Amino acid sequence: MRALPVGEDALLVEVDSGEEAHALHAELLRRRAEGSLTVREIVPAARTVLLDGLADPVRWARELATAALPPAPPLARDVIDLPVRYDGPDLADVAAHWGVSAREVARIHAATDFRVAFCGFAPGFGYLTGLPSRYDVPRRATPRTAVPAGSVALAGPYTGVYPRASPGGWQLIGTTDAVLWDHARVPAALLTPGTRVRFVPVDAEGAA
């Protein structure tokens, strides 16, 4: 674990894996909740955690450089169900890459218990982990200039849902009507780091 200074009152903590980043993020949240860590924001990423607004970044850099990571906490009990129609234009390509049928892609994906590892790219976009590594898929060779909002997509080890229309190079396997980002909601993001997510297949008329 390596703690790097960022500006005057922030640290970027580097670890070796996504699971270590998850464990570190949970531990830092615990310390902030108990009052032993004063910080404005704690932002996880794939293999880093950013602490912004630290009261004493020099002390925390020393402490984190030698700290032993606790085990990752158990998954939260609450689950967000996202209805999804497995109708994406890249579904057949993903099926071919996995060596299964399109129906089996939907079954495998919907049977997976996902967790939001971190957020980024666009407000409300969560990077979801849970699929075994054998189901990793490459990004598209040619990104699309416009991906519709609600597109359920795969890239590398991650599943994501586009919260709004935007360019993108992920493999599109389905569509959801869930609202991922809503300024009138608290919090505005439906998916936040640590959240468990389950995709629930529905037919074209919206029935499960």
C-alpha positions in Angstrom: 0.0 0.0 0.0 1.4 3.4 -1.0 0.1 6.8 0.0 0.8 9.6 -2.5 0.2 13.3 -1.7 -2.3 15.2 -3.9 -2.2 18.9 -3.4 -2.1 20.2 0.2 -4.8 18.2 1.9 -5.4 15.0 0.0 -3.8 11.5 -0.4 -4.1 8.9 -3.2 -3.7 5.5 -1.7 -2.6 2.8 -4.1 -3.2 -1.0 -3.5 -2.7 -4.1 -5.6 -6.3 -5.2 -6.4 -9.9 -4.2 -6.6 -10.7 -6.4 -3.5 -8.0 -4.5 -1.5 -9.5 -1.2 -2.7 -12.9 -2.4 -1.5 -11.5 -3.4 1.9 -9.6 -0.1 2.3 -12.6 1.9 1.3 -14.8 0.1 3.9 -12.1 0.5 6.6 -11.8 4.3 6.0 -15.5 4.7 6.0 -15.6 2.9 9.4 -12.9 5.1 10.8 -14.7 8.3 9.6 -17.9 7.0 11.2 -16.3 6.4 14.6 -14.5 9.8 14.5 -10.9 8.7 14.2 -10.6 10.0 10.7 -11.5 13.5 9.7 -11.8 13.8 5.9 -14.1 15.5 3.4 -14.4 12.8 0.8 -13.4 9.1 0.4 -13.5 8.1 -3.3 -12.7 4.5 -4.3 -11.5 3.5 -7.8 -10.2 0.3 -9.4 -7.0 0.1 -7.3 -6.9 3.4 -5.5 -8.8 5.3 -2.8 -8.6 9.1 -2.7 -8.9 10.9 0.6 -9.7 14.5 0.1 -9.8 17.2 2.8 -7.6 15.4 5.3 -6.9 17.3 8.5 -3.3 15.8 8.7 -2.3 14.2 5.4 1.4 13.8 6.5 0.4 11.7 9.5 -2.1 9.6 7.5 0.5 9.0 4.8 2.8 7.5 7.3 0.1 5.4 9.0 -1.4 4.1 5.8 2.0 3.2 4.3 2.5 0.6 7.1 -1.1 -0.3 7.9 -2.3 -3.9 7.4 -5.6 -4.2 5.5 -8.5 -5.9 7.3 -10.5 -8.5 5.4 -13.1 -7.1 3.0 -16.5 -6.7 4.8 -19.4 -9.0 3.9 -21.7 -7.8 1.2 -24.6 -5.5 2.3 -27.9 -7.3 2.8 -29.9 -4.8 0.8 -30.0 -5.4 -3.0 -31.1 -3.0 -5.7 -33.0 -4.9 -8.4 -32.6 -3.5 -11.9 -35.2 -4.8 -14.5 -33.4 -5.5 -17.8 -34.4 -6.6 -21.2 -31.6 -8.7 -22.7 -32.0 -7.1 -26.2 -28.6 -5.4 -26.7 -27.1 -5.2 -30.2 -23.9 -6.9 -28.9 -25.6 -9.8 -27.2 -24.7 -12.2 -30.0 -21.1 -11.1 -30.0 -20.8 -11.6 -26.3 -22.4 -15.0 -26.6 -19.9 -16.0 -29.2 -17.0 -14.7 -27.0 -18.3 -16.8 -24.1 -19.0 -19.8 -26.3 -22.7 -20.0 -25.2 -26.1 -19.0 -26.6 -27.6 -15.5 -26.2 -30.2 -16.9 -23.8 -27.4 -18.4 -21.7 -25.6 -15.0 -21.5 -28.8 -13.5 -20.1 -29.1 -16.4 -17.6 -25.5 -16.1 -16.4 -25.6 -12.4 -16.1 -29.0 -12.3 -14.2 -27.8 -15.0 -11.8 -24.8 -13.0 -10.7 -24.7 -11.0 -7.5 -23.0 -7.8 -8.4 -21.3 -5.1 -6.3 -20.6 -1.5 -7.2 -16.8 -1.3 -6.9 -16.6 2.4 -7.8 -18.2 5.1 -9.8 -17.0 7.3 -12.6 -17.1 8.2 -16.4 -20.5 10.0 -16.0 -22.7 10.9 -13.0 -24.5 7.8 -11.9 -22.3 5.3 -13.7 -21.2 2.4 -11.5 -18.5 -0.1 -12.3 -20.1 -3.4 -11.2 -18.0 -6.5 -10.4 -19.2 -10.1 -9.8 -18.8 -12.0 -13.1 -16.0 -14.6 -13.0 -12.9 -13.6 -15.0 -13.6 -16.2 -17.7 -16.5 -13.9 -18.7 -14.3 -10.8 -19.3 -15.0 -9.2 -22.7 -13.0 -6.7 -24.7 -14.3 -3.2 -25.5 -15.6 -2.7 -29.1 -12.9 -2.1 -31.6 -14.9 0.9 -32.8 -16.7 2.8 -30.1 -20.2 4.1 -30.8 -20.8 7.8 -31.0 -24.1 7.5 -29.1 -25.1 4.8 -26.6 -28.7 5.1 -25.4 -29.5 5.9 -21.7 -30.3 2.7 -19.8 -28.0 0.5 -21.9 -26.6 -2.5 -19.9 -23.0 -3.1 -21.0 -19.9 -5.2 -20.4 -16.2 -4.3 -20.7 -13.3 -6.2 -19.2 -14.4 -7.5 -15.8 -17.1 -4.9 -15.4 -20.8 -4.4 -16.0 -22.2 -0.9 -16.2 -25.4 0.9 -17.0 -25.2 4.1 -19.1 -27.2 6.8 -17.0 -27.6 9.0 -20.0 -26.9 9.0 -23.8 -23.2 9.3 -24.5 -20.4 7.9 -26.6 -19.1 4.5 -25.5 -17.2 1.4 -26.4 -18.7 -1.2 -24.1 -20.5 -4.3 -25.3 -24.3 -3.6 -25.1 -26.3 -6.7 -23.9 -29.5 -5.2 -22.6 -31.7 -2.2 -21.6 -33.2 -1.0 -18.3 -35.7 1.8 -17.6 -34.2 2.4 -14.1 -33.2 6.0 -13.5 -29.5 5.9 -12.5 -29.1 9.7 -11.8 -31.8 12.0 -10.5 -31.0 15.5 -9.0 -34.2 15.4 -7.1 -33.2 12.2 -5.3 -31.0 11.9 -2.2 -28.5 10.6 -3.0 -28.8 11.5 -6.7 -27.0 8.3 -7.8 -29.0 5.1 -7.5 -25.7 3.1 -7.5 -23.0 4.0 -5.0 -19.8 2.1 -4.0 -20.5 -1.0 -2.1 -24.1 -1.3 -3.3 -25.3 -4.8 -4.2 -27.1 -5.1 -7.6 -29.1 -7.8 -9.2 -30.4 -7.7 -12.8 -33.9 -9.1 -13.1 -34.9 -10.2 -16.7 -38.2 -8.8 -18.1 -39.8 -9.3 -21.4 -40.5 -6.5 -24.0 -43.7 -5.5 -22.2 -41.9 -5.2 -18.9 -43.1 -8.4 -17.2 -40.6 -10.4 -15.1 
